[in-house]
């Protein structure tokens, strides 16, 4: 704040000091493992190609959730800063109003020291000092509310009028230049900066939220349009067993050779039975690893 115990960092409101936001992210990887699910008491598997696509969708879903959460946190932080600035603005406007009602006691002379640029706010602020009742020099500063042209109007040693929060004045006395009363809050560089950030973060939340909903819908559509019923190996074996037994009775001399040549192969995705020379599953069309 401008001076005394009410303040924080030079040219800024509160204790945040105009910090910047940082984004971070993390990646993922896709997997060829099959995606299984149950629907109406039936077990399904998603086709191999669609499973890979759904893995990518899951990764984008993670980024959408992360982006939404990060935007929400940063938006809440920006809103907290804005509330601090609004509270400061009301506090100092009331201080100036009280000083104007009692000018002999609460309006004093201050002396300009120099000007500084606040890169976060993209505005300039002025430092000054005034002499307390005990003879002590008390330094203060304005908020970042001046353009470079306005800041250049202040020269070192210029006398400016200050409102103070009480008498007698000491090192803890708070102060503010009287010209702050003529400035709308939107002229404060920090207020403009955090207002702009809040708008951007709100837009980011909306975009991430829409992306989240769209990915969920697309995930469900792809999953159900590419579902394949999982084959039960036990039922397949029971269906083929009578035929195999009849064949064995008709050709008992070929039993050993048929046992070797009829080794069962099952699809790793849907469990359907495959012939040894088949490269793709006849049920889900997934490619067999040979």
N, C-alpha and C positions, 0 to 999 in steps of 0.2 A: 504494500500500500504506500501512499505518498510519504508518510512519516509516522514515527511513534509505534506503539504496540499493536496497532490494527493491521500492520503491513506484512508483506511477504517479500518477493523478489522485485528488483527495480523495474519499473515500467509495466509490471504485470499484476494480475489479480491473484489472490490466494497463494497457495504454496506449490501449485503445479508448475509454475515457471514456464509455461508454454511448451511442454514436452510434445514430441511428435509421436505418431502411431507407427508401429512396425507390424508387418504381416509375416507370417510364417506358414509353411505348408509341408506336407510330407507325402510321399508317393506310395504306390502299392504295386502288386504284380498280379497277373492273371494266372489261373490254374486250369488245367484240363480235366480236373476231377469232375465227375458227373454231378448234376444238380438233381436231387430227388425231392419229391413232395407228395403229399397225399391230398386227394380231393374226392369227397363223397365215398369214403372207405376204399378208394382205389389208389394204388401206389403208381406214380408216374416218374419218368426220367425225362429231362430235357435233351434234345438232340445235341450231338457233340459240337457242331458249329455254333448253335445258339447258346450253348453253355459258355463258350469263350466270350461271346458278345455280352452275355449277362455278367460275366466277371468284370468286363470293362465298365459296364453300367454301374456295378457295385462300387467300383473305384470312383467314378464321377459322383455317385451318391454321397460317398464319404466327403469329397471336396465340397459338395453343396452344403452338407451339414456343417462342416468346419467353417465354411465361408459365412453361413448364416449366424453361427454362434460368435465368430470373431467380429462380424459387423454389429451384432447386438451389443457385445461388450464395449466396443469402441463408441457406439452411439450413446450408450449409457454414460460413458466417461465424458463425452463431449457435452451431454446435457447437464452433467454435474458441474463442469466448468462454466457453462452458461448461467446456471443458477447462482454460482458464486459471483460472477460478474454482475448479474442483475441485482443481487443483494448489495454488492459494493456500490453500485450506481445509486440505489435508493438511499443507502447510508450517507454517502457524500452529498447527494442533493439535499437531504435533510440538514446536514451540517452547514451547508451554504445558506439554506433558508434561515436557520437559527442565527447564523452570523449576521445576516442582513437585518434581522430584527434587533440585534444588539451589536452594532458595528464598532462601538468604542471599545468593547471588551473582546470581541471574537474575530475581528478583522485586523491583521497585522501585515507588516511589510516583509517580503522575502527577497532574497538576492539570487539571481540566476547564476549557476555555476557553469553548466555546459549542456549539450544535447547528445543523445545517443539513439542509435537505430536498433529497433527490435525486429529481427529477421522473421520471426514467427508471425508477428502481427503485421509486418510490412508497413509499420508506422514509426514515428519518432516520439521520444519522450524527453522531458527537460528535468534536470536536477537543480536543486536550489537549497538555500539554508535560511534559517531565521534565528533570531536571538531570543532565547527563553528569558523568563523573568529573573532567573538566577544568574543571567549573563552567559549561560552555556549556548554554544552554537549547535543547532539541531538541523541535520540534513534531511531533505525529503525529495520527492520526485513526482512527476505527473504520471498519468497512465499513458499508454502508447496510442495517442489520439491525434497526433499532428502529422501532416504531410511535410515533405522536405521544405516546401515553400513557406509553410506556417512555422516550422521549427527555425528557419533562418531569420525570422522576425525577432527571435530572442537572442540577445547578445550577452556575453559574460559581464556581470556586474549590473545588468538591468534590474530595476525594482518591480516586483509583481505583488499584487494583493492576494493574501491568503486568508482562508477561513480556518479557524482552529476549533477544537472540540471542547475547550474549557480554559479557565484561568484558576490559579496561576499556571503559567507554561513551564514545562520542564522537558527532559529528554524523552518522555513518553507521550508528549502532546502530539496528537494527530492533526494533519493539516491537508488542505487541498486548494489549488488556485481557484479564484472566483470564476474564471472563464469556463470552468467545467460545467457550470450551471447552464450555459448556452449550448451545450453539445448533446445531441441525441445519443442514445446508447449505441446506435448503429455506427457511430463515428469511431468507436473504440475498435482498434485493429484486432485485438484478441477476440472480441465478440463477433466480428465479421468472419474471422478465421474459423472459429469453432462452429458458427452457424453454417458455414459452407461445408465443413467436415460432416456435420450432422446430416445435412441433406444428402451428401454422397453416401454416407453409411446407411441411411434409410433406403436409398435406391439399391444399394448392394444387398440389403436384407430382402427387399422385394424380389430382386433378380434370383438370389439364391433360393428363396422360398418357392418361386415358380419353377426353378430348375429341379428342386427336390420333388415337387408334385409331379412334374412331367416325367422325371426319371422313374418314379414309382409306377405311374400308369404304363409307361413303355415297358418296364420290367415285367409287369403282370401280363401285358398283351403278348410279348415275345415268349414268355414262359408257357402260356396256355396254347398259343398257336404252334408251338414246337414240342408239345408234350407227347410222349410215347409211353404206352402202358408197359410196366415192368413185367417180364415173363417169369413165371414161377418154375424154377428148374425141376422141382420135385414132381409137379404135375406133368411137365414135358416127359420126364423119365417114365412116369406111369403110363402115359399114352403110347409110348414107343416100345415099352417092354413086351406086351403081348405079341406084337409083330415080330420082334426079335426072337422070342421064344419059339414061335412057329417056324421061323426060318432056321433056327438051330436044330429043331427036330427033323426038318426035311433034309438038311445037309450037315449031319453031325461031323463029317470029316473036315469041314471048313471052319469049325468053331475057333480054333487057335488063331487062324489068319484073320477072321472077322474081328476078334477081340482087339487085335493090334490095329486094324485099319479103321475101326469105328470109334476111336477115342473122341469123346465129346469136347467141343469147344464152345464157350459161352461168351457173349458180348460183355465187355467190361462196363458198358454204360447201362444197358437195359436188361441184361441177363438172358437174352434170347439165344437159342442154340444156333451155332454156325457150322458150316461144313469146313473141313480143313483147308480147302482151296479158296474159300471166300475171303475177299479183302475188305468188304464192307458188310455190316450187319443188315440182314434183310428186314429187320424190324424198325430200327432207328436210323439206319444209314450212316452210323459212325464208322470211321476208318479203323481197321484192326491193326494193332501193333504186331508186326511179324519180326 
